[in-house]
Amino acid sequence: MAHEEGLPPSLLIVGTGAMACLFAARLAPHTQVHMLGTWAQGLAALEAAGVVLEEEGRTRTFPVRVHREPEACRGARYALVLVKSWQTARAGQQLKGCLAGDGIALTLQNGLGNLETLQDALGSQRAALGVTTTGATLLGPGRVRPGGKGPTYILDLEPLDPLVRLLEKGGFEVQRAHDLEALVWGKLAVNAGINPLTALLGVPNGELLERPDARQLMIGAAQETAEVARAKGVNLRGDMAKAVCEVASRTATNLSSMLQDVRRGAPTEIDAICGAVVKEGGAMGIPTPLNETLWHLVRALVDRKEVSP
């Protein structure tokens, strides 16, 4: 494909799940997208048909280059990390083997600790933080449906400028920020409220608003998370009770990533979401009984044979 002026000539996406496929589909018309993963079914589907995007009654396909080993994509200048939080350490080691010396990896993952894990592997200058509020549902290997639009926030760093232009070209609403801590914790609060409950109840996001008890639990878990954040000195934007309800409404038909994981029998990100809230709350002396209960319930739900997505 022809290289568009001012955009990176290629992009590495680490991951083959819902968000990885959504970003690949949006960006593939504007640059050569490489996808590095370990999920055999996903990789085979992407090799055979590219990313299949189902949107507003239309089905479109986008070719990508698929890699199973990091050595095959050595020299990558820009990378998006879109694996599950429990896979971040492995992603860091993969990137260590293929990211260019002046390359930079941007994490747009859920949960806490992903940036630090990547920096441990790559160095502080080669990993950067972002927060995305867009959603996606994986319909099958290599097949994705958008699940609600929202801004993507990225640190205001000059080395990320070409990647920001690419994301904007792909239709993402990008906002630059100097401090993402409040946004990370705001997203964590929303995820703590929505993801475990949808996984446990087996329902799309919007149904939590229709069930009074579920709505109360959703708001409670989000507010607990906000209390921990404030105890840590994080200045959250707005009311988390309102925020979690707004996200559940905006993504009403979306199946949360945690529900998708449970249905596939895959590990979930519950440790990096509710588990992280419990850990941080304990360190600050803030009780988090709702998050602790949701954490253990989801872990109990998936205490069975696991598969790697």
N, C-alpha and C positions, 0 to 999 in steps of 0.2 A: 504494500500500500504506500501511497505517497505520504511523505512526512510533512505535516502542517507546520508552518513557520511559527517559532516561539514555543512549541510544545515538545515534550520529551519524545525522542524517536521510538522509545520503547518503555514499557512499564512491567515490573514483576509484581504479581499478586500472589501472596503466600496464603493458600487456602483454596478449597473447592466447594465450600458450603453456600448457603443462601446469599450472604452479603458479598462473598467473593464473586459469585456468579453475577449478581446485580451490578457491581462496580465494573466487572469485565465487560458486560453487555453494553453499559453506558459509554465506556471509554474505548472499546475496540474500534469504532468507526474513526477515531482520531489518532490512534497510535497502535503500535504492535504490542498486544497484550500477551505476556507469558504467565502461565499459572503453574505454581509449584505445589504439589500436595502428596498425600500418602493414601488417600481413600481410593481404593482400586476401582470401584464402580464409577465414582465420579470422574476419575481420570479417563477411564475407557469411554464414557459418554461424551466427554468434552473432546476427545480425540476424534470420535466418530461423527459428531454433529455440531461441535462448537457449543457455545452457550445458547440455550433456547429460552427466550424471554416471552412470557405470556402477559399481555397488557391490553386492557380495554378491548377484549375480544379478538385481539390480533396475536399471531405467533410469528416471531422473527428469530433468526439465528445469526450468531456472530462468531466468526472463526477466531480461535486463540491457539497459541502454541503451548503444548502440555509438557511438563517435565516432572520426572519422578526423583531425580537426583540434583542437588544444588550445583554440582560441577557443570551441568548442562546449561546453566544460565549464569555462568561466571561473568563478572564485570557489570552486573546490573547497577544502574545509576540511581534509580528510584524504585522503591518497593512499598507496597501497601500490605500491612499485616492484618489479615482478616480471618485468622483461625480462632478457635475457642480459647478461652483463657488458660485452660489446663494444657494446651498445646504450645503456649508461648515460649517456654524454654527450648523446646525442640525447634521451633521456628527461628529462634535466635541462633542456634547452632547451625541451622541450614543457611541462614543469611551470612553467618561468619565465613562460610565457604564460598559464597557467590557474590556478595555485595562489593561493589568497587571500593577502593580505598577512600575515595571522596564521596561515596554513595550515602544515601540516607533512607532509612526505613520509617514509615509513618504508621503508627498503630491507631486503628479506629475501633478497637475492641471494647467489649463490655467489661465491667468489673474494675477492681483495683490491682495495681502492681505490675501491669503489663509493660509499661514504659521502663520501669526499673529492671525488669527481667531482661528486656532487650538491650538496655544500656550495659548490663553486666556482661553480655556476650559481645556487643559491638563497640562499646565505648560511648561516652555521653554525647559526642558530637554526631554520631551516626544513627541515632534513634530519636524520633520526635513524636510528640503527643497530638492527637486529634480526638474529637468527639463528634460522632454522627448521630442524628436523631431520625434518620431515614430507616425504613424497615423492609424486610423481604421474607417471602415464604418459599422454601425449597419444595417444589412439586415432585421432584424425583432427581436422580443423578443428572447434573448439568442443566436442570430445568428450573426456572425461577419465576416468581411473580412478585412485582413490587408490593410493599405492604404499608404504605403511608409515607408521605414526603415530609421532610424536615431539614433544617439547616445542618451543615457540617462545619464545625469550628476547628480551626487549625492555628497552631502557634505562628505568630508573625515573625517568621525567620526567612531571611533572603534566600537561602538555599532551597526553600520549598516553593519559591515563586513559580517555576515551570510546572510543578505538580498542581498547584492551585489553579493555574490557567487551564490545565488539562481537565481537572474536575469541573470547572465552570463550563468548559466546552462540552462536557458530557451531560450537562443539564443539572448539575448539583448546585445548590445554593451554598456558597462558601462564605464564611465570615472569619476574618483574622482576629486573633486575640493575643494579648500579652500574658494572660494568666488563665489557665484552663481549670484550675483546681475546683472552682465553684461549679463549673459545667460538668466536670467528672463526677462530683458528688451529687449534683442534681440528677444526672442520668442514672447514677447508682440508686438513688431514692426511687425513681420511677421504675427501674428494673426490679428492685426489691419488692415493690408493690404489685407489679403486674406478672412478672415471669413465673415465680413459683406457684402462684394461685392458678394461673392458666394451665400450668403443667399438671398440678394436682387434680384440677376439676375437668381437664380435657376440653377446654372451651376457648374460643377466640377472645381477643382482648376486650372487645366491647361488651361481652356478656357479663363481665365483672360489674359493670355499671347497672345491669338489670337485676342483679341478685343482691338484696340489701346487706346480707351478712358478708358476702364476698367483697362488696364495696367498702364496708367498714374495715375489714381486714386489710384490703389494699391500701386504704388511706392510712391506717395505723402503721403498717410496715414502712411506708414512705416517710411518715412523720418521725418515726423512731430513727430512721437513717439521717434525717435532717437534724435531729437533736445531737447525734454523734458528730456530724459535720460542724455544727455551731460550737460544740465543746472543743473542737480542734482549731477553732478560729477561722473556719471557712465561711465566707459571706455568701450564703446561698441567695440566688435571685428568685424572689417571689415566694408564694405559698405552695409548699409541696403537695398539700392535699388537693389544691386546685390543679396543680401541674400534672399529677398522676391521672386525675380524671380526664383532663384535656387530652393527654396522650392516648388513654384507653379509648376515648371517643374518636380521635383522629385516625387511629389504627384499628378501628372496631372489627374489621373483617380479618385482620392479620392473625396468624398463629405465631405466638412468641417463639423465639429461638429455643427456649427451654422446653416448651411443649413439643416442638419438632424433634428435639434431641430424645425426649422420653419416648416418643412414638417410634423412633428408629432404634431404641435400645442403646443409644449412645451416651457417653458421659455428659453431664451437664456442667454449667458454669456456676452452680449454686455455691460452691466454696468461695469463689471470687466475688459473689454478690452478697447474699445473706450471711455467709460465713465470714466474709471480710467485715461486714457491719458489726457482727458479734465480737470479732477480735478487736476491732478498733474501739468499740464501745467499752469492752472490758478494760482496755488500756486507759480509757478516760474516766472510768467509773460510772458509765452511763448504762443502765439496764436496757436490754433489747430483747424482751421475751418473745415478741411476735417474730422477729427475724430468726431467733434461735429455733423456735418451733418450726417455721417454714423450712429452715436449713435442714433440720433432721428429718422432716417429713419427705422432702424431695430426695434426700440421700437414701432413705428407707425405700422409696419408690423405685429407685434405680439400683438397688442392691441385688443385681443379677448379672448375667453374662453381658459384657459390654462389647461394642463394636467400635471401630475407629472410623469417624466420618471423614 
